[in-house]
Amino acid sequence: MPRFFFDIRDGCRHTLDEEGTELADLQAACDEVLAVLPTIAGTEARSRGAREIVATVRSEGGAPLFRARLSVTTELIGAPDPAALGGS
């Protein structure tokens, strides 16, 4: 089975996959990336503003094979009730 490497860029943070993951084929690697992007976006759901998360699938030889981007923009509308945000 081929090994694929998943590099993630989330704003200023870059994570290079040095171990890789064995998957059946490139389509399985693409599916994996598309499944994990929303999870990554949800890890900092309280951040405000815009952010872009980019995931790149690389081959064992290091060649980029697939790239997916997820853009998330969040904003508070109006004057929120502090209690609704978990404050006092």
N, CA, C and O atoms as CSV, one atom per row, in Angstrom:
chain,resi,resn,atom,element,x,y,z
A,1,MET,N,N,0.845,-1.187,0.000
A,1,MET,CA,C,0.000,0.000,0.000
A,1,MET,C,C,0.885,1.244,0.000
A,1,MET,O,O,1.912,1.274,0.678
A,2,PRO,N,N,0.497,2.257,-0.748
A,2,PRO,CA,C,1.301,3.483,-0.767
A,2,PRO,C,C,1.164,4.276,0.534
A,2,PRO,O,O,0.158,4.179,1.237
A,3,ARG,N,N,2.179,5.047,0.830
A,3,ARG,CA,C,2.187,5.909,2.015
A,3,ARG,C,C,2.010,7.352,1.545
A,3,ARG,O,O,2.674,7.807,0.613
A,4,PHE,N,N,1.098,8.057,2.213
A,4,PHE,CA,C,0.816,9.451,1.896
A,4,PHE,C,C,1.142,10.312,3.111
A,4,PHE,O,O,1.011,9.872,4.254
A,5,PHE,N,N,1.567,11.537,2.848
A,5,PHE,CA,C,1.945,12.469,3.899
A,5,PHE,C,C,1.008,13.664,3.847
A,5,PHE,O,O,0.695,14.175,2.772
A,6,PHE,N,N,0.561,14.108,5.022
A,6,PHE,CA,C,-0.438,15.165,5.131
A,6,PHE,C,C,0.167,16.373,5.842
A,6,PHE,O,O,0.412,16.326,7.047
A,7,ASP,N,N,0.406,17.435,5.112
A,7,ASP,CA,C,0.945,18.665,5.683
A,7,ASP,C,C,-0.200,19.643,5.889
A,7,ASP,O,O,-1.043,19.819,5.009
A,8,ILE,N,N,-0.228,20.281,7.063
A,8,ILE,CA,C,-1.318,21.188,7.411
A,8,ILE,C,C,-0.752,22.579,7.678
A,8,ILE,O,O,0.216,22.737,8.421
A,9,ARG,N,N,-1.365,23.575,7.065
A,9,ARG,CA,C,-1.044,24.975,7.360
A,9,ARG,C,C,-2.320,25.620,7.881
A,9,ARG,O,O,-3.341,25.661,7.194
A,10,ASP,N,N,-2.242,26.119,9.096
A,10,ASP,CA,C,-3.380,26.767,9.745
A,10,ASP,C,C,-2.901,28.138,10.214
A,10,ASP,O,O,-2.346,28.278,11.304
A,11,GLY,N,N,-3.122,29.135,9.382
A,11,GLY,CA,C,-2.606,30.468,9.704
A,11,GLY,C,C,-1.088,30.450,9.676
A,11,GLY,O,O,-0.481,30.119,8.657
A,12,CYS,N,N,-0.480,30.806,10.795
A,12,CYS,CA,C,0.989,30.844,10.885
A,12,CYS,C,C,1.586,29.489,11.254
A,12,CYS,O,O,2.805,29.321,11.204
A,13,ARG,N,N,0.759,28.536,11.618
A,13,ARG,CA,C,1.266,27.220,12.032
A,13,ARG,C,C,1.366,26.284,10.841
A,13,ARG,O,O,0.424,26.141,10.062
A,14,HIS,N,N,2.518,25.653,10.715
A,14,HIS,CA,C,2.752,24.675,9.652
A,14,HIS,C,C,3.146,23.364,10.314
A,14,HIS,O,O,4.067,23.325,11.130
A,15,THR,N,N,2.456,22.303,9.966
A,15,THR,CA,C,2.783,20.984,10.489
A,15,THR,C,C,3.122,20.085,9.313
A,15,THR,O,O,2.271,19.813,8.465
A,16,LEU,N,N,4.367,19.622,9.264
A,16,LEU,CA,C,4.799,18.706,8.211
A,16,LEU,C,C,4.704,17.283,8.733
A,16,LEU,O,O,5.253,16.964,9.787
A,17,ASP,N,N,4.023,16.446,8.009
A,17,ASP,CA,C,3.873,15.035,8.365
A,17,ASP,C,C,5.165,14.309,7.997
A,17,ASP,O,O,5.527,14.225,6.823
A,18,GLU,N,N,5.850,13.791,8.999
A,18,GLU,CA,C,7.105,13.087,8.753
A,18,GLU,C,C,6.945,11.572,8.783
A,18,GLU,O,O,7.857,10.842,8.396
A,19,GLU,N,N,5.775,11.093,9.245
A,19,GLU,CA,C,5.548,9.649,9.349
A,19,GLU,C,C,4.734,9.091,8.193
A,19,GLU,O,O,5.020,8.001,7.697
A,20,GLY,N,N,3.731,9.829,7.765
A,20,GLY,CA,C,2.866,9.356,6.690
A,20,GLY,C,C,1.860,8.328,7.168
A,20,GLY,O,O,1.908,7.859,8.305
A,21,THR,N,N,0.948,7.991,6.271
A,21,THR,CA,C,-0.115,7.028,6.545
A,21,THR,C,C,-0.292,6.153,5.321
A,21,THR,O,O,-0.360,6.644,4.194
A,22,GLU,N,N,-0.368,4.855,5.552
A,22,GLU,CA,C,-0.618,3.938,4.439
A,22,GLU,C,C,-2.107,3.921,4.133
A,22,GLU,O,O,-2.935,3.702,5.017
A,23,LEU,N,N,-2.431,4.153,2.879
A,23,LEU,CA,C,-3.821,4.135,2.426
A,23,LEU,C,C,-3.883,3.420,1.084
A,23,LEU,O,O,-2.874,3.273,0.394
A,24,ALA,N,N,-5.078,2.981,0.728
A,24,ALA,CA,C,-5.259,2.181,-0.485
A,24,ALA,C,C,-4.814,2.909,-1.751
A,24,ALA,O,O,-4.177,2.319,-2.622
A,25,ASP,N,N,-5.158,4.208,-1.847
A,25,ASP,CA,C,-4.842,4.952,-3.069
A,25,ASP,C,C,-4.995,6.448,-2.817
A,25,ASP,O,O,-5.329,6.871,-1.711
A,26,LEU,N,N,-4.747,7.237,-3.852
A,26,LEU,CA,C,-4.833,8.689,-3.721
A,26,LEU,C,C,-6.243,9.134,-3.354
A,26,LEU,O,O,-6.404,10.076,-2.578
A,27,GLN,N,N,-7.264,8.480,-3.892
A,27,GLN,CA,C,-8.637,8.867,-3.559
A,27,GLN,C,C,-8.898,8.718,-2.062
A,27,GLN,O,O,-9.567,9.562,-1.466
A,28,ALA,N,N,-8.382,7.659,-1.453
A,28,ALA,CA,C,-8.538,7.468,-0.008
A,28,ALA,C,C,-7.825,8.581,0.759
A,28,ALA,O,O,-8.320,9.043,1.787
A,29,ALA,N,N,-6.670,9.012,0.264
A,29,ALA,CA,C,-5.938,10.104,0.906
A,29,ALA,C,C,-6.718,11.413,0.791
A,29,ALA,O,O,-6.785,12.180,1.752
A,30,CYS,N,N,-7.302,11.669,-0.364
A,30,CYS,CA,C,-8.120,12.874,-0.564
A,30,CYS,C,C,-9.329,12.858,0.360
A,30,CYS,O,O,-9.664,13.876,0.966
A,31,ASP,N,N,-9.979,11.714,0.470
A,31,ASP,CA,C,-11.134,11.579,1.358
A,31,ASP,C,C,-10.743,11.854,2.806
A,31,ASP,O,O,-11.492,12.489,3.548
A,32,GLU,N,N,-9.571,11.376,3.202
A,32,GLU,CA,C,-9.074,11.585,4.567
A,32,GLU,C,C,-8.888,13.077,4.848
A,32,GLU,O,O,-9.292,13.567,5.902
A,33,VAL,N,N,-8.286,13.784,3.921
A,33,VAL,CA,C,-8.071,15.230,4.082
A,33,VAL,C,C,-9.405,15.957,4.201
A,33,VAL,O,O,-9.574,16.800,5.081
A,34,LEU,N,N,-10.342,15.643,3.334
A,34,LEU,CA,C,-11.630,16.332,3.353
A,34,LEU,C,C,-12.416,16.041,4.624
A,34,LEU,O,O,-13.223,16.866,5.054
A,35,ALA,N,N,-12.192,14.884,5.226
A,35,ALA,CA,C,-12.871,14.548,6.478
A,35,ALA,C,C,-12.259,15.280,7.673
A,35,ALA,O,O,-12.974,15.625,8.614
A,36,VAL,N,N,-10.955,15.519,7.648
A,36,VAL,CA,C,-10.280,16.098,8.809
A,36,VAL,C,C,-10.302,17.631,8.833
A,36,VAL,O,O,-10.189,18.217,9.910
A,37,LEU,N,N,-10.441,18.286,7.699
A,37,LEU,CA,C,-10.424,19.756,7.680
A,37,LEU,C,C,-11.474,20.390,8.603
A,37,LEU,O,O,-11.123,21.302,9.352
A,38,PRO,N,N,-12.734,19.961,8.589
A,38,PRO,CA,C,-13.704,20.566,9.508
A,38,PRO,C,C,-13.354,20.336,10.978
A,38,PRO,O,O,-13.638,21.186,11.822
A,39,THR,N,N,-12.742,19.201,11.285
A,39,THR,CA,C,-12.327,18.924,12.660
A,39,THR,C,C,-11.252,19.914,13.095
A,39,THR,O,O,-11.298,20.440,14.207
A,40,ILE,N,N,-10.296,20.161,12.226
A,40,ILE,CA,C,-9.240,21.134,12.532
A,40,ILE,C,C,-9.853,22.518,12.728
A,40,ILE,O,O,-9.480,23.237,13.655
A,41,ALA,N,N,-10.782,22.889,11.869
A,41,ALA,CA,C,-11.428,24.202,11.974
A,41,ALA,C,C,-12.180,24.341,13.286
A,41,ALA,O,O,-12.230,25.432,13.854
A,42,GLY,N,N,-12.761,23.262,13.776
A,42,GLY,CA,C,-13.532,23.302,15.014
A,42,GLY,C,C,-12.694,23.376,16.270
A,42,GLY,O,O,-13.224,23.666,17.342
A,43,THR,N,N,-11.390,23.120,16.170
A,43,THR,CA,C,-10.552,23.128,17.370
A,43,THR,C,C,-10.381,24.517,17.951
A,43,THR,O,O,-10.066,24.650,19.134
A,44,GLU,N,N,-10.576,25.539,17.167
A,44,GLU,CA,C,-10.454,26.911,17.655
A,44,GLU,C,C,-11.676,27.710,17.236
A,44,GLU,O,O,-11.566,28.822,16.720
A,45,ALA,N,N,-12.837,27.127,17.467
A,45,ALA,CA,C,-14.081,27.759,17.026
A,45,ALA,C,C,-14.328,29.101,17.713
A,45,ALA,O,O,-15.086,29.924,17.200
A,46,ARG,N,N,-13.698,29.334,18.870
A,46,ARG,CA,C,-13.924,30.594,19.579
A,46,ARG,C,C,-13.134,31.751,18.980
A,46,ARG,O,O,-13.398,32.907,19.309
A,47,SER,N,N,-12.166,31.465,18.104
A,47,SER,CA,C,-11.408,32.559,17.485
A,47,SER,C,C,-12.342,33.372,16.603
A,47,SER,O,O,-13.266,32.840,15.987
A,48,ARG,N,N,-12.086,34.641,16.557
A,48,ARG,CA,C,-12.902,35.533,15.734
A,48,ARG,C,C,-12.113,35.943,14.500
A,48,ARG,O,O,-10.884,36.014,14.526
A,49,GLY,N,N,-12.823,36.206,13.439
A,49,GLY,CA,C,-12.183,36.672,12.218
A,49,GLY,C,C,-12.084,35.575,11.188
A,49,GLY,O,O,-12.796,34.573,11.247
A,50,ALA,N,N,-11.187,35.784,10.241
A,50,ALA,CA,C,-11.042,34.841,9.131
A,50,ALA,C,C,-9.800,33.988,9.325
A,50,ALA,O,O,-8.784,34.452,9.842
A,51,ARG,N,N,-9.895,32.755,8.911
A,51,ARG,CA,C,-8.728,31.883,8.896
A,51,ARG,C,C,-8.858,30.909,7.751
A,51,ARG,O,O,-9.960,30.562,7.327
A,52,GLU,N,N,-7.727,30.478,7.263
A,52,GLU,CA,C,-7.702,29.515,6.168
A,52,GLU,C,C,-6.832,28.339,6.594
A,52,GLU,O,O,-5.724,28.515,7.100
A,53,ILE,N,N,-7.349,27.156,6.383
A,53,ILE,CA,C,-6.613,25.934,6.683
A,53,ILE,C,C,-6.343,25.245,5.353
A,53,ILE,O,O,-7.257,25.030,4.557
A,54,VAL,N,N,-5.088,24.904,5.121
A,54,VAL,CA,C,-4.689,24.268,3.871
A,54,VAL,C,C,-4.048,22.926,4.203
A,54,VAL,O,O,-3.127,22.849,5.015
A,55,ALA,N,N,-4.543,21.881,3.570
A,55,ALA,CA,C,-3.975,20.543,3.740
A,55,ALA,C,C,-3.438,20.079,2.397
A,55,ALA,O,O,-4.135,20.130,1.383
A,56,THR,N,N,-2.194,19.627,2.401
A,56,THR,CA,C,-1.554,19.138,1.183
A,56,THR,C,C,-1.183,17.679,1.370
A,56,THR,O,O,-0.579,17.306,2.376
A,57,VAL,N,N,-1.546,16.860,0.401
A,57,VAL,CA,C,-1.169,15.443,0.406
A,57,VAL,C,C,0.078,15.306,-0.453
A,57,VAL,O,O,0.114,15.758,-1.597
A,58,ARG,N,N,1.106,14.671,0.121
A,58,ARG,CA,C,2.343,14.421,-0.623
A,58,ARG,C,C,2.554,12.922,-0.802
A,58,ARG,O,O,2.077,12.107,-0.011
A,59,SER,N,N,3.280,12.583,-1.858
A,59,SER,CA,C,3.660,11.190,-2.114
A,59,SER,C,C,4.866,10.829,-1.251
A,59,SER,O,O,5.441,11.687,-0.580
A,60,GLU,N,N,5.241,9.555,-1.275
A,60,GLU,CA,C,6.430,9.115,-0.545
A,60,GLU,C,C,7.675,9.841,-1.032
A,60,GLU,O,O,8.613,10.051,-0.263
A,61,GLY,N,N,7.690,10.222,-2.290
A,61,GLY,CA,C,8.823,10.955,-2.847
A,61,GLY,C,C,8.801,12.444,-2.546
A,61,GLY,O,O,9.742,13.159,-2.890
A,62,GLY,N,N,7.734,12.921,-1.905
A,62,GLY,CA,C,7.629,14.326,-1.521
A,62,GLY,C,C,6.870,15.203,-2.495
A,62,GLY,O,O,6.715,16.399,-2.250
A,63,ALA,N,N,6.392,14.637,-3.597
A,63,ALA,CA,C,5.664,15.435,-4.591
A,63,ALA,C,C,4.250,15.742,-4.102
A,63,ALA,O,O,3.556,14.836,-3.641
A,64,PRO,N,N,3.806,17.005,-4.192
A,64,PRO,CA,C,2.425,17.322,-3.836
A,64,PRO,C,C,1.469,16.687,-4.845
A,64,PRO,O,O,1.673,16.765,-6.056
A,65,LEU,N,N,0.411,16.051,-4.309
A,65,LEU,CA,C,-0.557,15.345,-5.151
A,65,LEU,C,C,-1.952,15.961,-5.109
A,65,LEU,O,O,-2.706,15.882,-6.079
A,66,PHE,N,N,-2.288,16.575,-3.974
A,66,PHE,CA,C,-3.651,17.080,-3.775
A,66,PHE,C,C,-3.586,18.172,-2.719
A,66,PHE,O,O,-2.808,18.082,-1.770
A,67,ARG,N,N,-4.408,19.204,-2.887
A,67,ARG,CA,C,-4.469,20.275,-1.892
A,67,ARG,C,C,-5.926,20.653,-1.686
A,67,ARG,O,O,-6.693,20.767,-2.643
A,68,ALA,N,N,-6.297,20.847,-0.432
A,68,ALA,CA,C,-7.648,21.293,-0.094
A,68,ALA,C,C,-7.534,22.493,0.833
A,68,ALA,O,O,-6.680,22.526,1.719
A,69,ARG,N,N,-8.401,23.476,0.623
A,69,ARG,CA,C,-8.416,24.686,1.451
A,69,ARG,C,C,-9.799,24.839,2.071
A,69,ARG,O,O,-10.819,24.608,1.422
A,70,LEU,N,N,-9.807,25.231,3.329
A,70,LEU,CA,C,-11.061,25.517,4.009
A,70,LEU,C,C,-10.940,26.904,4.619
A,70,LEU,O,O,-10.042,27.156,5.422
A,71,SER,N,N,-11.836,27.799,4.244
A,71,SER,CA,C,-11.852,29.158,4.797
A,71,SER,C,C,-13.003,29.266,5.775
A,71,SER,O,O,-14.124,28.844,5.492
A,72,VAL,N,N,-12.707,29.842,6.936
A,72,VAL,CA,C,-13.717,30.015,7.974
A,72,VAL,C,C,-13.692,31.474,8.407
A,72,VAL,O,O,-12.634,32.015,8.727
A,73,THR,N,N,-14.850,32.104,8.416
A,73,THR,CA,C,-14.965,33.477,8.897
A,73,THR,C,C,-16.024,33.499,9.981
A,73,THR,O,O,-17.151,33.051,9.770
A,74,THR,N,N,-15.656,34.026,11.152
A,74,THR,CA,C,-16.611,34.114,12.252
A,74,THR,C,C,-16.716,35.559,12.709
A,74,THR,O,O,-15.754,36.322,12.617
A,75,GLU,N,N,-17.889,35.927,13.200
A,75,GLU,CA,C,-18.091,37.273,13.719
A,75,GLU,C,C,-19.254,37.278,14.690
A,75,GLU,O,O,-20.228,36.545,14.520
A,76,LEU,N,N,-19.143,38.106,15.702
A,76,LEU,CA,C,-20.258,38.346,16.610
A,76,LEU,C,C,-21.090,39.466,16.011
A,76,LEU,O,O,-20.551,40.442,15.490
A,77,ILE,N,N,-22.395,39.321,16.087
A,77,ILE,CA,C,-23.291,40.321,15.517
A,77,ILE,C,C,-24.018,41.015,16.659
A,77,ILE,O,O,-24.636,40.353,17.493
A,78,GLY,N,N,-23.951,42.334,16.707
A,78,GLY,CA,C,-24.603,43.085,17.764
A,78,GLY,C,C,-23.817,43.024,19.063
A,78,GLY,O,O,-22.672,42.572,19.085
A,79,ALA,N,N,-24.432,43.477,20.139
A,79,ALA,CA,C,-23.813,43.453,21.465
A,79,ALA,C,C,-24.256,42.181,22.172
A,79,ALA,O,O,-25.387,42.111,22.654
A,80,PRO,N,N,-23.396,41.180,22.245
A,80,PRO,CA,C,-23.803,39.911,22.836
A,80,PRO,C,C,-23.956,39.995,24.349
A,80,PRO,O,O,-23.298,40.795,25.014
A,81,ASP,N,N,-24.823,39.165,24.868
A,81,ASP,CA,C,-24.999,38.994,26.302
A,81,ASP,C,C,-23.775,38.234,26.817
A,81,ASP,O,O,-23.520,37.125,26.348
A,82,PRO,N,N,-23.000,38.793,27.774
A,82,PRO,CA,C,-21.805,38.102,28.263
A,82,PRO,C,C,-22.094,36.692,28.765
A,82,PRO,O,O,-21.249,35.806,28.637
A,83,ALA,N,N,-23.274,36.475,29.331
A,83,ALA,CA,C,-23.618,35.141,29.828
A,83,ALA,C,C,-23.702,34.137,28.685
A,83,ALA,O,O,-23.402,32.957,28.871
A,84,ALA,N,N,-24.108,34.599,27.505
A,84,ALA,CA,C,-24.211,33.700,26.354
A,84,ALA,C,C,-22.838,33.254,25.881
A,84,ALA,O,O,-22.710,32.223,25.221
A,85,LEU,N,N,-21.806,34.028,26.217
A,85,LEU,CA,C,-20.442,33.685,25.822
A,85,LEU,C,C,-19.692,32.963,26.930
A,85,LEU,O,O,-18.500,32.688,26.795
A,86,GLY,N,N,-20.377,32.656,28.020
A,86,GLY,CA,C,-19.725,31.962,29.122
A,86,GLY,C,C,-19.073,32.915,30.106
A,86,GLY,O,O,-18.367,32.472,31.013
A,87,GLY,N,N,-19.291,34.204,29.950
A,87,GLY,CA,C,-18.724,35.187,30.880
A,87,GLY,C,C,-19.733,35.558,31.937
A,87,GLY,O,O,-20.841,35.022,31.964
A,88,SER,N,N,-19.353,36.486,32.819
A,88,SER,CA,C,-20.312,36.908,33.844
A,88,SER,C,C,-20.765,38.320,33.628
A,88,SER,O,O,-21.574,38.834,34.400
